[in-house]
Amino acid sequence: MPETTLPAVRQNRLRGLAPADADTRGRRMLAGLADGTVPDPPAAYTLALPPATSWLPGLITCETELDAALTLTPGVVFGGWIACLVDHFAGLVMLSALPDESGFLTARLSVDYHAPLIPGPVRVDTELTSCSTRLAVAEVRFVQDGRRACTGTVEQIIHRRGVRDA
């Protein structure tokens, strides 16, 4: 990861984040998932959720291949699975950004399908677009063949972790 800080314009919209150089549980988890030293959570395996291929605090990228086994309509990836990926990548971007004393839960998720996603290569770019101490918004963009095929928006409720969450 060549950069460790976000542009000043973005930092002004983001509050309650861990410092860019902080060694947080979420960032250690992302690094471990990327290098294979942390096992995938059971749901990631069951739902065939791809990991991030690169990340910075507040930014996640995944370059992956959409499998033909994920289609219902022939040649088109199932939209429900795409919505699952939106939630997944929004969660990963939260792990990249929040301090250890904060947790999060999805409050709202919306997906706009601009063009059918088809089996084959896709890039998923996720950005934390706003964050306060209580609410964060992530945008998840799917780009295939040079065009944006899908955009998801996820609102996350941020909460302070209690003793039982540790």
C-alpha positions as CSV (number, residue, x, y, z in Angstrom):
1,M,0.0,0.0,0.0
2,P,1.9,3.1,-1.2
3,E,-0.3,5.7,0.5
4,T,-1.4,5.7,4.1
5,T,-3.5,8.8,4.3
6,L,-6.6,10.0,2.5
7,P,-6.8,13.3,0.6
8,A,-7.6,16.2,2.9
9,V,-11.0,16.8,1.1
10,R,-12.1,13.2,2.1
11,Q,-10.7,13.5,5.6
12,N,-13.1,16.4,6.3
13,R,-16.1,14.1,5.6
14,L,-14.8,11.3,7.8
15,R,-14.9,11.5,11.6
16,G,-14.4,8.9,14.3
17,L,-11.8,6.9,12.3
18,A,-8.7,5.3,13.5
19,P,-5.5,7.3,12.6
20,A,-4.2,6.1,9.2
21,D,-1.1,4.5,10.8
22,A,-3.0,2.8,13.7
23,D,-2.6,-0.9,14.1
24,T,-6.3,-2.0,14.6
25,R,-7.9,-5.4,14.8
26,G,-9.8,-4.7,11.6
27,R,-6.6,-3.8,9.7
28,R,-4.8,-6.8,11.0
29,M,-7.7,-9.0,9.9
30,L,-7.7,-7.5,6.4
31,A,-3.9,-8.0,6.2
32,G,-4.3,-11.6,7.4
33,L,-7.1,-12.4,5.0
34,A,-5.0,-11.0,2.1
35,D,-1.9,-13.0,3.0
36,G,-3.7,-16.2,4.1
37,T,-2.7,-16.1,7.8
38,V,-6.3,-15.4,8.9
39,P,-8.9,-18.0,7.8
40,D,-12.0,-16.7,6.0
41,P,-15.1,-16.4,8.3
42,P,-17.5,-19.3,7.7
43,A,-20.0,-17.2,5.9
44,A,-17.3,-16.0,3.4
45,Y,-16.6,-19.6,2.4
46,T,-20.3,-20.5,2.3
47,L,-21.3,-17.5,0.3
48,A,-18.2,-17.5,-2.0
49,L,-17.3,-13.9,-0.9
50,P,-14.0,-12.8,-2.4
51,P,-11.4,-10.9,-0.3
52,A,-10.1,-7.4,-0.8
53,T,-7.1,-7.5,-3.1
54,S,-5.8,-4.1,-1.9
55,W,-6.9,-1.5,0.7
56,L,-6.1,1.7,2.4
57,P,-8.0,3.1,5.4
58,G,-11.5,3.9,3.9
59,L,-10.8,2.4,0.5
60,I,-11.1,-1.3,-0.6
61,T,-10.5,-2.8,-4.0
62,C,-11.2,-6.3,-5.2
63,E,-10.3,-7.8,-8.5
64,T,-12.1,-11.1,-8.9
65,E,-13.8,-13.4,-11.4
66,L,-17.6,-13.8,-11.3
67,D,-18.4,-17.5,-11.7
68,A,-21.1,-18.9,-14.1
69,A,-22.3,-20.9,-11.1
70,L,-23.7,-17.6,-9.6
71,T,-26.2,-17.1,-12.4
72,L,-30.0,-17.7,-12.3
73,T,-30.9,-16.0,-15.6
74,P,-28.5,-17.6,-18.1
75,G,-25.4,-15.4,-18.5
76,V,-26.3,-12.9,-15.8
77,V,-25.0,-13.0,-12.2
78,F,-27.8,-13.3,-9.6
79,G,-28.6,-9.8,-8.3
80,G,-29.2,-11.1,-4.7
81,W,-25.6,-12.3,-4.6
82,I,-24.4,-8.9,-5.9
83,A,-26.3,-7.3,-3.0
84,C,-24.6,-9.7,-0.6
85,L,-21.2,-8.5,-2.1
86,V,-22.2,-4.9,-1.5
87,D,-22.8,-5.6,2.2
88,H,-19.6,-7.7,2.4
89,F,-17.4,-5.0,0.9
90,A,-19.0,-2.2,2.9
91,G,-18.1,-4.3,6.0
92,L,-14.5,-4.7,4.9
93,V,-14.2,-0.9,4.3
94,M,-15.4,-0.4,7.9
95,L,-12.8,-2.8,9.2
96,S,-10.2,-0.7,7.4
97,A,-11.3,2.5,9.0
98,L,-12.7,2.1,12.5
99,P,-10.8,2.2,15.8
100,D,-10.9,-1.0,17.9
101,E,-13.5,0.5,20.3
102,S,-16.1,0.8,17.6
103,G,-18.3,-1.8,16.0
104,F,-20.8,-1.5,13.2
105,L,-24.1,-3.0,11.8
106,T,-25.7,-2.5,8.5
107,A,-28.7,-0.2,8.8
108,R,-29.7,0.3,5.1
109,L,-28.5,-1.2,1.8
110,S,-29.5,-0.2,-1.7
111,V,-28.3,-1.4,-5.1
112,D,-28.6,0.2,-8.5
113,Y,-28.0,-2.1,-11.4
114,H,-26.9,-0.1,-14.4
115,A,-26.0,-3.1,-16.6
116,P,-26.0,-6.8,-16.2
117,L,-23.0,-8.3,-14.5
118,I,-21.9,-11.3,-16.4
119,P,-19.5,-14.2,-15.5
120,G,-16.0,-13.0,-15.9
121,P,-13.6,-10.4,-14.5
122,V,-14.9,-7.5,-12.4
123,R,-13.3,-4.8,-10.2
124,V,-15.1,-3.8,-7.1
125,D,-14.1,-0.4,-5.6
126,T,-15.5,0.5,-2.2
127,E,-15.1,3.9,-0.6
128,L,-16.2,5.2,2.8
129,T,-17.9,8.4,1.6
130,S,-18.9,9.8,5.0
131,C,-18.5,8.9,8.6
132,S,-19.4,10.4,11.9
133,T,-19.1,8.8,15.4
134,R,-22.6,7.2,14.9
135,L,-23.2,6.7,11.1
136,A,-21.1,5.8,8.1
137,V,-21.9,5.5,4.4
138,A,-20.0,3.3,2.0
139,E,-20.3,3.3,-1.8
140,V,-19.5,0.0,-3.6
141,R,-18.9,0.3,-7.4
142,F,-18.7,-2.8,-9.7
143,V,-16.8,-2.1,-12.9
144,Q,-16.8,-4.6,-15.7
145,D,-15.3,-4.2,-19.2
146,G,-14.5,-0.5,-18.4
147,R,-18.1,0.5,-17.4
148,R,-19.9,0.8,-14.1
149,A,-22.4,-2.1,-14.0
150,C,-23.7,-1.6,-10.5
151,T,-23.5,0.8,-7.5
152,G,-24.4,-0.1,-4.0
153,T,-24.8,2.2,-1.0
154,V,-24.7,1.0,2.6
155,E,-25.4,2.9,5.8
156,Q,-23.7,1.5,8.8
157,I,-24.6,2.3,12.4
158,I,-21.5,2.7,14.5
159,H,-21.6,1.7,18.1
160,R,-19.1,1.5,20.9
161,R,-18.0,-2.0,21.7
162,G,-19.0,-3.3,25.1
163,V,-17.0,-5.7,27.2
164,R,-19.0,-8.7,25.7
165,D,-18.0,-7.6,22.1
166,A,-14.2,-7.7,22.8
